[in-house]
Amino acid sequence: MPNFLLVYHGGTMPASEEEGQKAMQAWLSWFGSLGDAVVDGGNPVGKSMTVHPGGKVTDDGGPSPTTGYSVLKAADADAVAAMARRCPHLDADGTIEIAPIIEMG
């Protein structure tokens, strides 16, 4: 089965410790529901930089900065999209980019 990179963009931070605990539980529950489809649960990421053609570096992460990632395996893109539709990141007004990971060699 192929692996897919899920790149999380945007989303809001929990407003309180209690909301943060609820959000963490939602993530753990979602990952638990995916079973062995989870190759790498990933992590949130910090503020990113963008390297432009010609070498210019900006400290902005582009128009839609990455906020985290995961790697899942699925039969095809439709199957992984169905998994992603249940991700708690969407409840925090975030979006999820899905890309197949191409094995080289």
Secondary structure, 3 states (H helix, E strand, C coil): CCEEEEEEEECCCCCCHHHHHHHHHHHHHHHHHHHHHEEEEEEECCCCCEECCCCCEECCCCCCCEEEEEEEECCCHHHHHHHHCCCHHHHHCEEEEEEECCCCC
